[in-house]
Amino acid sequence: MIDVWLAVATLLAPVFAEYAKIRSKAERQFNFIASAGIFFLLALAFNASFLTIAGGAAIYGLYIFEFLGWLFLLVGVIWAVFSGLLK
C-alpha cells in the first residue's frame, strides 16, 4: 500500500529541484514526478475510504491510482535521467 511519505516526497522533489536550479533543464520530467505525487495522494484518499459503504469498490480506485502514480514516477525519473545524460 501507498504511504503518505512517498506522496510527500514526490511532491517535494520538484521543489528541491527548483532550489538546485535543475528543474529548468527538465521541466516536463519534473511535472511528471509532481503528477505522480498527486496520483499517490488520490490513492491515499481511496485507501481511507475502506470503512465506508463503498469500501469494496474503493480497492479498485486505490490500485488504479497507485499504478498510475508509479507509472508517472517511473516515466518522469527515467526521462529525466536520460535527458541529463544526453546533455
Residue pairs with C-beta under 8 A, 6 or more apart in sequence:
1 47
1 62
1 66
2 40
2 43
2 44
2 47
2 62
2 66
2 69
4 44
6 40
7 37
7 40
7 41
7 44
8 37
9 37
10 33
10 34
10 36
10 37
10 40
10 69
10 73
11 34
11 37
11 38
11 41
13 30
13 33
13 34
13 37
14 23
14 30
14 31
14 33
14 34
17 23
17 26
17 30
23 30
25 83
25 84
25 87
26 79
26 80
26 83
26 84
28 79
29 76
29 77
29 79
29 80
29 83
30 76
30 80
31 76
32 72
32 73
32 75
32 76
32 79
33 72
33 73
33 76
33 77
33 80
35 72
35 76
36 68
36 69
36 70
36 71
36 72
36 73
36 76
37 69
39 65
39 66
39 68
39 69
39 72
40 65
40 66
40 69
42 61
42 65
43 61
43 62
43 65
43 66
43 69
46 58
46 59
46 61
46 62
46 65
47 58
47 62
49 55
49 58
50 58
50 59
52 58
